[in-house]
Amino acid sequence: MSSSSKNFKKTPYQGPNRVFGLFQCSKCKQTWQSGHSWANQGQTCKKCKITVYPYEQNSLGKVENNEVNRDVSPKRPEENWGRKRCGKCRRLGYPCGQFQCGRKM
């Protein structure tokens, strides 16, 4: 892999933390939101089974000026999280919700 392809940004956010992502499949136009979005990691569209990268990513926490005040903590147990569709979970080999700032929690 060349150094230019290693530096290719596939997502708006380029930091080490989990963020809130907005996704839209280019094939079927399905949209979804996820509190399990990461830099340069996609998720698999449920319908088309293709990798989709987020078109927008925002902090999980409160943002004072933009009024983002989202509760994006998983509303279901980690074992029910769609790990098979999450690129980060597949790469890590465990639920990405256990990963923060470059280390497993």
Sequence and secondary structure as in RCSB ss.txt:
>XXXX:A:sequence
MSSSSKNFKKTPYQGPNRVFGLFQCSKCKQTWQSGHSWANQGQTCKKCKITVYPYEQNSLGKVENNEVNRDVSPK
RPEENWGRKRCGKCRRLGYPCGQFQCGRKM
>XXXX:A:secstr
  HHHHT   SS  SSS EEEEEE TTT  EEEEEEE TT  EE TTT  EE  SEEE SS  TTTT     S S
S GGGS TTTBHHHHHHTS GGGEETTEE 
